[in-house]
């Protein structure tokens, strides 16, 4: 398939793997890139030295002519060091999120790096275009992990963003099957970013217990919580129940922050604590019922 997304990244299929914390290490990223898509290393759960290791390992695993990228949440506490690693290692593509695209886009592009920013609204997509990004990911609130406060669904968001910007558009949020892949293009996207399905595949670095729990979740098995901090879609468990109860009685942002604590996403996704961990996954998990490899996913989506 040839379109602006494929040409921009130099890939065979317009399929991008989301840069998800505790899921998107070099094994997953290289497997996606070697299958003809664009694999992203998720820097949001990595210290600078660890990111450098994953970049190096990913490069070693890539087939000739394949490429990769790094996803960077701009609110990351060590953002300057992360950007330094990315530029020193000559990473070709960077996806940014959770912050203003104005801060780092020019800096990265001046160093020959392709920059894409993730948004949850049309207004932010327009600001990204004005900031000079090369493409935009518009993510509906079906997605797992952190979401926009607007709670706009992918089905409504993509055509609205398509109408508002002229640069290449990638759809995300709820894209997991051949049908939803095709629907994204019908809505005006030129590529898709897939998170949940890749998060639960064999090459993902997430804990097997987390993957098994998330495969085939019942409808309504996830919910958007922690809206006073940063809205995040979580699997229902003891921790999310405690958050829901706190929000129901009007807990302050400070109380919610104390309840969340530190390292809870690692505890749940990477270490497999299914009771007290922060289990981030998208609504598309209801459609994923068995273990599969990256090759299986590409065979399904591109058949």
Steps between C-alpha positions, in 0.01 A plus 500: 500500500635843407375818663646799682555309824689218328712750310567715807635210706629280219282205600303237311172518691348808672493321835669656803539324833424726793789587730341362816662505842624161624390332175702658219859390532744426220363149435152624420619806307743305283243225431246758378755681285629173353141413406475814291347745747654754736600378844535750783704464818301638793734737683238589760605211725876521439789684659743651247757219520229238460361683198846503345521122548161446333592723206825311445332159535220600262750610235686170525176305453373697197510352153670707227283792388279499809463792739366575847408787728468605863189623680568777753245637751608864526405521868761235582716626792830425320387637165822693427711187551261291291519750213878500532512120465267514198714756320830335592373163377363659180148360544325570167141541622353637823138490611427752775199518731373646828626853451535791259647413158656847484772426754701229322372472140735759348795372699446144377423592140814715479690178572331311219245316715143440382258619768144379562279618786207320664181701561149442630323798344473696177628821660822329612542347153491849350759619754723207403482594135587859589795373707640325192454132581517258209184308591238470773360203689137568594407266785143432605418427862446129431877480535678359802725700727480877516221667307376847418257681725261551208406129493444516124465163329720401208197482270430870561855624544666377179268666245503825700880509510522403133290801412712734715857412394684425177797301632493118521258355756530179700199354682527343845260377766302179454684390185571129537330300224496489122160671509609788726822534298293553184257729685784733598583561134134548414486773766793685343811358666810404302639265760413333828673483837416178681565465871288241679541215253877540495511544879351153539706318236789262566778753435360755744703542819184511713455229764326185378245520782406850383463378141286203601270719710453755223430257218125476465405750767121538523336805348533775760805332652698825476412849613641851484621614843733750669347784299617764747861396436519367144216280370614141464314188381545215747390140542262456792687361803541580870709808427264644239204429731674702772554785255137492388381509860729793579383692195140421590534671838671802345864430587742780420776475241751478785316204655484323165870562442579347840280200417675452167846524651804414291581201284147361495491452122825303518356294784197406294612482136862387539499313832153348472332624818140467379346627823691817591668581170395772257382286208484719189331352191253612235142398434619293203618234747145361492571385142833330573455147626821307441878538503650602168828621356575819310514291183151367571368856542650622173377194313150576625502874434663485155354182354 
